[in-house]
Amino acid sequence: MGRRPGPGSNPQGGDVAPNLPALAGPSLFRAGRRSEALTFAEKTSAKKYISQLRKPSSGEGCVVSATSNPTGVGRIKLSDGAVLKLKILIVDVRESGFSPFGGVNFDVKVVGGVAVESVPEEVRKLVTDKPLIPPEPPKEGWEIVDIVEQKPAEAWEVVQSSRGEFAVRVVAEGVMASRNTLYRSPLNEPVYWVSWVYKVSWRPSSTAGWGR
């Protein structure tokens, strides 16, 4: 993760924000619905990370249209029957020079996170009386789980650039999943770990059709 496959790819390399302690991690995250209170250090780290995302870049700022939909929610169904929710947010879109794609290049900052939506009862029973997952991911107990079905998360923004109005779209798609049944989450579920990729594209809004 963290590579830049082409213009407009996420400069954070897939940073995630599913819960505040994990804000600085790549798009490889433990899925869960964390409810513990954050420590002062965790809150400070999260605020620092968010402020870095919001710093102006060297590119030209874009005016965002009111018709934009900067958040997107997708779902990932695993072979063990668990369903995970993948949510993304477009934090910022900046014009950053020329590209062959409409004559303009966009630098897009995106954050995302995964949460467990549902787990079959027989799978939940696998972690009955198991210890809570430690703060650092354990090295033992992981098994790859197939992604059998998914609806990618999709978000888009309509922005004004030096070349006119463009629709910028981000699609997030899960590519790998793993679970650990030697530990349980605070909600007594297996621990899931997911890797996903962002696909960034744009075109003149008059021909895009996204959100129309």
N, C-alpha and C positions, 0 to 999 in steps of 0.2 A: 504494500500500500504506500501512498505518499508520492507516487509518480505523477508526472504531468503528461498525459498522452497527447495533448494537443491544445490549441487555443481555447481559453475559457474554462479549463479544468480547475477544480477547486484547489486554491493555493495551500489550503491546510491539509491536503492529502486525505480528506475524508474524516475530519475531526468530528467527534460525536458529543452530544449533550443530553444523554438519556437520564443521567442523574449527575448532580454537580461534581462529586468527587472524580468522575470519569471524563471531565470536560477536555482534558489535554490528551486523551488517548486517540488512537487511530480508529478507523471504522471496523473495529474488531472488538465486539463488546459483549459483556455478560448481560443477558436479558433478564429483567426482573422488575418488580414494582417496589423499589426501596422506600421504606417509610421511616428509617431511623433519623434522629435529629442530626444535622450537620455540625461538625466541630467548627470552631472559629477559623482554623487553618484551612479547612475545606471551603468555607464561605469566601475567605480572602482569595484563595486560588481561583475559584469560579469567577469572582468579580474581575480579577486581573485578566483572565482569559477572555471574558466577554468584552472588556474594554479594548483589548488588542484586536478583536474582530471588528470593532466599530471604528478603529482609527482610519482616517482617510488614507487611501493608497495614492501612489504617484499618478494614477490614471485620472481621467476626467469623470466627474460624477454624473450620474444619469438621473433624470426625473422619472419617478415611477408613476405609472398610471393608476387611477383608482379602480380600474377593472382587473388589477392583478390578483393572483391567488398564490401568495408566497409560501403557503404551507401545504403539505401533502401527506396523506396517510395510506400506507399499503399494508398488506398482510402476507405472512409466510406460513404455509402449512407444512409441517414436518412429518416424516414417515412414522413417528410414534404417536401421531394424532394431535400433538400440541400445535397451537396457533399463536404466532407471534405478531405483534403490531410494529410496523416500521414507520416512524414519523420523521419528516424532514422540514427544514425551514430555510428559505433563502434569506440570508442576513444582509447581503449587499451585492449590488451589481455595478461595476465600474467599466467605462470604456477605456480600453488600453491599446490603442494603436490600430494598425491595419491587419486584416486577414482576408484570404480569398473568399470568405463566407459572407457575402454582402458588403464587403469593403470595410468591415469593422470587426474589432475583436473585443470580447467582454471578459473581464475578470470577475468570477462569480464565487462568493463565499457562501458555503452551505454548512449547516450543522444538522445532525440527525441522531436518533436514538431508537432503541428497541425495548419493548416491554412484552411480558407474557400476557396474552389475552385469555387463553383457556388451555387446560391440561386435562387429559382423560383421568378419571379416578384411579384406574389401574396403574397409570404412570406415576401419579402423585404418591401412591402407596409405596413405590420403590424407595422413597426417601424418608419414610416414617422412622422417627427416632434417630435419623442421621444428624451429624453436627452441622451447625451453621457454616456457610461458606466464609472463609477468612477474607480479610481485606485484600490480600494479594492472591491472585489465582493459583490454586494448587497445581502441581505438575502431574498428579496421578488422577485416574478415574475418568478421563475424557474419552468419549466415543463419538465418531462422526455420525451425524443423522442426516439422511437425505432430505432435500427440499423437494416435495412432491407437487406442490402447487403454490403459486403466489400471484398477488396483484401488486405490481411495483408502485411505490409512492411517487407521485408526480406533483410538482409545483411549478409555477410560472409567473413571470412578471413582464408587463409591457412597459418599456422604457423609451425615453427620447434620447437619441444619440446625434452625433454630427452628420450621420447619414439618414436621419429620419427615425421613425418609430419602429422599434423591433420588439418581438415577443421572444423572451429568453426562457427556455424550459430546462428543468432539471428532473431527471428520472433516477430513482434509487432502486437498485435491484439486488436482492440477496444472492450470494454466490456459494457460500459455505455455512454450515451450521454444525455445532457440536453440543453435547450435553454431558453433564456430570451428575451421576446419581450416588456418589459417595458423600455428597454434601447436599444441603437443602437451602433454599432461599428463606428470607424472613417470613414468607407466606406459605412455607412448607411445600414448595415446588422444586423440581429438579433445576439445576443451574444450566442455562443455555448460553452459548456464545455464538455470535453471528458476525460474518464478514459480508459487507456489501460494497457496491461500486456506485459512483455517481456518473450519469451520462448527461453532459451539458450540450445544448444545441440552441440555435436561434435562427430567426428569419424575419423578414419584414412583416409587421403585424397584419398587413392587409392580405397576406397569403398564408399566414400561420394557421388560423382557425382554432387555436387553443383557447379554450374558455369561452368560445363564441357559440 
